[in-house]
Amino acid sequence: MRTLGIDPGLATMGWGIVEEQGGQLRLIAVGALTTPAGTPLPERLHYLYNELCRLIAEHRPQSAAIEELFFGKNVNTALTVGQARGVALLALVQAHVPVFEYKPTVVKQAVAGYGGADKKQMQEMVRMTLDLNLVPKPDDAADALAIAICHVYSNPMLRRLGEA
């Protein structure tokens, strides 16, 4: 199963694609989409949408996992991240890619075994899980891979629950 993980953001949207075969995970591709500050919001969202559509067409994921919106103290940041997240969801739904959403603590629990894991612990677990020499950069890309890994780990249970 090929899974696209997305760490939503307006300035930087991390993405990572992993494939699971016979219980083994391997990295297919990873990166980040960046939009310049000062560019009008509609243009930034349009760029993210177009690039996600291109990635989906190129890599043909069978599922996608995206982080649920974490509402912090900064309302403006939450709103722009929410808009970028909406663009990602639209691109995935239009491509008929099933979308699964995960809270940050669930991703940390699945990948590091502890819902309060810090960024360094998560990055190292992503590196080890995918047998990489280095932690993927930028951080948003490593986060997106963690989200994809979380889904691959969770998917067998989700399938069983759906069949019940």
Long-range contacts (C-beta under 8 A, 24 or more apart in sequence): 1-62, 1-63, 1-152, 1-155, 2-28, 2-59, 2-60, 2-61, 2-62, 2-63, 3-61, 3-62, 3-63, 3-64, 3-65, 3-148, 3-151, 3-152, 3-155, 4-55, 4-56, 4-59, 4-61, 4-63, 4-64, 4-65, 4-92, 4-97, 4-148, 5-64, 5-65, 5-66, 5-144, 5-145, 5-146, 5-147, 5-148, 5-149, 5-150, 5-151, 6-52, 6-64, 6-65, 6-66, 6-67, 6-88, 6-144, 6-147, 7-67, 7-140, 7-141, 7-143, 7-144, 7-147, 8-66, 8-67, 8-69, 8-81, 8-84, 8-85, 8-88, 9-81, 9-84, 9-140, 10-35, 10-41, 10-44, 10-45, 10-48, 10-80, 10-81, 10-83, 10-84, 11-35, 11-37, 12-138, 12-140, 13-48, 13-52, 13-84, 13-88, 13-140, 14-138, 14-139, 14-140, 14-141, 14-142, 14-143, 14-144, 15-52, 15-55, 15-141, 15-144, 16-136, 16-141, 16-142, 16-144, 16-145, 16-147, 16-148, 17-55, 17-59, 17-61, 17-148, 18-130, 18-145, 18-148, 18-149, 18-152, 20-152, 25-129, 25-130, 25-149, 25-152, 26-130, 26-131, 27-130, 27-132, 27-145, 28-59, 29-55, 29-59, 30-136, 30-141, 30-144, 30-145, 31-141, 32-138, 32-140, 32-141, 32-144, 41-80, 41-83, 44-84, 45-83, 45-84, 45-87, 48-84, 48-87, 48-88, 49-87, 49-90, 49-91, 52-87, 52-88, 52-91, 52-92, 53-91, 53-94, 53-95, 56-91, 56-92, 56-95, 56-97, 57-95, 61-97, 62-97, 62-98, 63-97, 63-98, 63-99, 63-100, 63-151, 63-155, 64-92, 64-97, 64-98, 64-99, 64-100, 64-151, 65-99, 65-100, 65-101, 65-102, 65-147, 65-148, 65-150, 65-151, 66-92, 66-99, 66-100, 66-101, 66-102, 66-147, 67-101, 67-102, 67-103, 67-104, 67-107, 67-143, 67-147, 68-101, 68-102, 68-103, 68-104, 70-103, 70-104, 100-151, 100-154, 100-155, 100-158, 102-147, 102-150, 102-151, 102-154, 106-150, 107-146, 107-147, 107-150, 108-146, 110-149, 110-150, 110-153, 110-154, 111-146, 111-149, 111-150, 111-153, 122-146
